[in-house]
Amino acid sequence: MNYDFLNIRSVLVFICILQGLTFAVLLMGRGVKQKKRADLWLALLLLVLSSSLITPFIGFANVYDLNQWLTYFPFSINYLPPVLVWFYVRSLTNSRWRLTRKDLLYLIPSAAYLIFRFAIFFQSEAWKDWFDKAYYRPVAGPFVFATEFIWSLLLLGWSIGHYREYRKWLDQNFSDTEKVKFDWLRNFLYLFSSIVVLGGLFDFTNSFLFRLSYIQYFYFEIVLALSTYYLAVAGYLRSKTIDVEFAEAVPVGEVRRSLLSTDELERLKEKIRDIMRDERPHLEPTLTLTDLTRIVGVNSNVLSYAINKGFSKNFNDFINEYRINDVKEKLDNNDGSTLIAVAFESGFNSKATFNRAFKKFTGLSPKEYQDGLTEK
């Protein structure tokens, strides 16, 4: 038997490992240069995922068969990927987030796993063979699978919940969320969760039903490899950290019943309407809730309450509806401007946001609306 690194399985996995490592280095360089911690967490996640692919890469190349002493070496650092996902999501959505001593507790399962694996790895091959048959396959292996599966679902659930709250917070504080909503991150979190479930099915079968061969495990490994490839490319190209500070300690959209009386709310609503009509702050593309509080002269909690309770809208919809009405007025006057020019003049900062908002508030696409005006 000889080494066979050029077989199709090893080659496919190696390409994804190389891709992950390449983008990890690029992210590290950008993270250090621009002082963006989110890039550093993503780089570390890519390194860990790429490391976990070393096992199938060298396994299909006959390395394990020809080097039994490598058995139990922890190329894959169990329990760690979901922790890094959690750290990455938090740092990407809050540029001021920093790792605390309390956060280090998340690393305990991974540390315990590494100690356990290295303790076995440094034993003799005969002892490892005995331990594998007597204890690892019937007891330790299933225990690691079950606890890691639960741990991963827990942390990914937190990450998804955090992201959802972040999106709500954006709508409460920003009129233009296109650059900071990170749609790709949402897709990745659901994809990664699906991979965890798929891996759980493979491990459950291997632990409790029947042993799976390297070939059978390959189908899961290639899904993990391709997901690492996607994370590497999408993470590097789309995850440029923007200085937003998600106030995760404050419940988003929480009803604050005692902030204003009914009369005070009506007076504030009238003041907001006057300001929106006379000063037209919605024409500023980057308008935020904080910006509007300075104009209105109330704090952000009061203004948010007034918009949510008084107008039955979040801040994003409230501002964008004024922008859409401005667009409709310009289109009705038919001065010959292009749709996108009208959108930008009315305060929109991206075509995607404009199209989505126009459809939401009129039920038509901008082109359909414009065609309807032409027919009249």
C-alpha positions, 0 to 999 in steps of 0.5 A: 500500500502506498500514499495516494494524495491524488485520489479524487476524494483527497483532492476535493477536500484539499482544495477546500482546505487550501481555500480556507487557509488562504482566506484565513490568512487574508482575514488575519491580515485585514483584521490586524491592519484595520483592527477588526476583531470580527475578521480575526474570529472568522479567520480562526473559525476557518482555521479550525474548520480547515483543520477538521478536514485534515482527517478525511484528506489524509485518511483517503490518502492512506496516511492513517493506514501507513502511520497508525501512530497518528491515531487519536491525534486531534486534527479536529477540535471538537466543541470549538466551531460553534463557540467561534461562530458565537464569538464571530456573530457577536463581534460582527454585530457589535464593533465594541464587543470584547472577549471577557473572562466569562466568555473563556468558560465557553472554551472549557469543553474544547480544552477538556477534549484536547487534553483527553485526546492528547492523553490517548494519542501519546500512548502506545499503539497497542494500548490505543487499540485496546482502549478504542475497542473497550472504551472509546467505541462503546462509551467515550465516542457516543458521549462526545457525540451527544454532548457536542451535538447538544453544545453545537445546537445550543450555541447556534441557537443563541447565534441565530437568536442574537442575529434576529434581535440584531435585525430588529434593532437595525430596523429600530435605529437605522433608515438604511440597513443594507450594508449592516444587515449581513444577509449572508450571515443569516444564510450561513447560520442556517446552513451551519445548523443544517450541517450540524444536524446532518453530522449528528445523523452520521455520528448517531448512526456510527455510535448507536447503529453500525460503524460507518467507513471512511467512504460512507463518511465522505458524503458528510465531509464533502458537505463540510468542505464545501461549506468551509469554501462558502464561508471563506469566500462570503466571509471575506468579501461581504463581512467588512465590519462596520462600526455598529453597536448592537445594544443586546442588553436592551430588549428590542421592540419592548413596550414601554407603557409609561414613557408618555401619556396619551396627550403627550404622545399626540403632541409629540406625534404632531411635532414629528409630522411637522419636522418631517414635512418642513425639515425633510430629514428623510432625505439624508440617506444615512439618517439614524434614530440618534440623528432624528432625536437631535432634531426632535429634541427628545431622547432615543427611547421616547422617540422610538416609543412615539414612532412604534406606538404612535405611528405603528411602525419601526423607525426604518419603515417610518422613514422609508415610507416618507421616502417612497411618498417623495418618490411617488410625488416626483414620478407623478410630476414626471420631470424625466428623471430615471427611477434610480435618480429619483430614489437617490434624490429621495434619500435612498442609498441603494437600489435594493433597499429602494425596490424592496421598500417601494414594493412594501408600501405600494404593492407594485415594483417601481417599474410597474408603478411608473408604467401605470402612470404612463398609461394614464 
